[in-house]
Amino acid sequence: MVIAAIIMVAPIYYLVIGSLKPSNEVLNGFSGFLPVHLSFNNYLAAFSALNSDATGYFWRFFVNSFVISFVIVIAGLIVNSMAGYAFARLKWAGRDKVFILVVLLIIVPFESIAMPLLWLMSGQRDTLFVQMIPFIANAFSVYLFYTFFLNIPKSLEEAARLDGLSSWGVYLRIVVPNSKPAFATVAILSFLDSWGKFLWPLLMTSDPNVRPLPLEMSVFSAQQPPDWGQVFAFGTLLVLPVLIVFLLFQRYFIQSVAGSALKG
């Protein structure tokens, strides 16, 4: 476990240490791991103009990514949890057939539908809207909610219905409060996926004002000559929100994973 932890942590450690070192000392063999000549100059530079034509600042791209990820996560939790509940508990014509189609969508790679989706959304190019809407409904998130909802005791819902609650009331007052681990897991996975989006923004955006952070990082790192200290600082700032989100929801995430393992 210690060896595995070292292997996984080493790149992150190298990223953080490199972000604090002068550019000429970053890609310098094993000495790049040594914590010498450290300063926050690279971070100060990352918060200033990011490229020579002054198309923007770090905060502009950070806000773009945050808004996109926030909408996808919040709207996705609502839409996908309701779909998962409908599949797990409600009885309606064609439910099983539709659920099979949803499960099949999980194995369809995004790259295979990127071009048809680009054609469908071509009227919304260079907007934040086009970077959000296609990813709110997510087949894998629906499946996660579905499997979790199946394990909620039916007796709770039956008692709620005897007290006069409708399906909406049962969902809002019984299912949601008892599904915090599922919501936390889906929130973390959705945030990870949306925060790191690259291919879709690359296809749909040419305006620097709507670029998300990962796309701007690729533009920034491609400048010649590359300033590796600033590139590493940019990478650290890109990772930081993901780490914060995981730390906030890790207790529920671990409960969800542990619960799934026990049920399996």
Steps between C-alpha positions, in 0.01 A plus 500: 500500500787736581663433162168552321442825692846630407443422132167685502613797708835555325355680191291729720799578721710571190225728366481704821878522550551593134243777531713661771835482317659709224420373151857384426499274810169323440585240233838421647503127570481376859602843632158622385357320805722690743330789684759771430470861375126504572280808453151601391620696196347250257159537663520876485584471129212256443254752642629769264453496123526142380618560146667759283183632336339554843186304418417450863598430858491190714183601680304533175571140405458380857153659519408348162594152620333552837170617347498211250580238765259648756204493259582149378532365855193667653269449202639149455424405859139608452441344157694177550367430850141544383567267205664245729202513737256459212684188386544355849157558654235623257308266273436623147467348155832418333707572812727196468562553129589866551731408788685253277556782250635722778742225611615452141577872478763455773727305262470751215821710492447875471740519206260292289218755537709817514457592134120440483465694824713780357264525201192504727646772723673704228265794556627540856875512430720723717261500796510358850156352431630254241762374747235416760180367345627179331647371828225562757322170434752221553426130458760389753367739765146372438625145548680590826185659641290205380717242677507704821126564505431128462662444841286753686246299703160506334340509844609864537325597178191294581469669838537841334227418250269390783557846650376652175821586317498494121786363287655847501467520878658157547787596272566837667438411865603134520728403212720810472581534874595130514720514191777741598779252411355453150465874445855560625643229275320629192599860585869408526503294180301762308728779618812303406362433153373852431802680650739309276304530173731570208383346171152657497615855585775461240239418235241759603694807615730738318422806711753533787230657718318165535800269526504265800815463705634171350479639146674822597772301673576320173519836320722640773738202509537505121657847501864512404722485690291328768538625855474168683478658844189692398359195318537295819342781703210505256467122538499524879224762490306271264524208745422698815119535455469126433688426821280739698179343365623151587600602853158657557310188392748222575306367802188437293704377205675238717164397652361447151796292386508297823125442483524380141779259594300354790189459288708332229 
